[in-house]
């Protein structure tokens, strides 16, 4: 069986595609389901476990019908399940217990640049030279 995280990714693609096909913005969809735009964004980026009732509401608003509606609901049901790793959340600590929250565009040299900057300014001020 495919992991719930992979199912969440698949659900995210399906929901975004359906919304774009309907020509609807995330803001408009959020207002129609009485949720925040961030909630829609997190669903469409697989950042949160889906709520099945909300997914069904989204599908109805976006006009999904028949087999497509049932297929997406099945994906959402599978995506809402907890993964095997959720049982180890306490052992992993609070930062690792839920959905991964990695930065999609990491800046690997940001902290190094900051350290060099601090060292440079310190050496300049301590030497008495500017």
Buried (B, 14 or more C-beta within 10 A) or exposed (E): EEBBBBBBBBBBEBBBEBBEEEEBEBEBBBEBBEBEBEBBBBBBEBBBBBBEEBBBBBBEBBEBEEEEBEEBBEBBBBBBEEBEEEEEEEEEEEEEEEEEEEEEEEEEEEEEEEEEEEEEEEEEEEEEEE
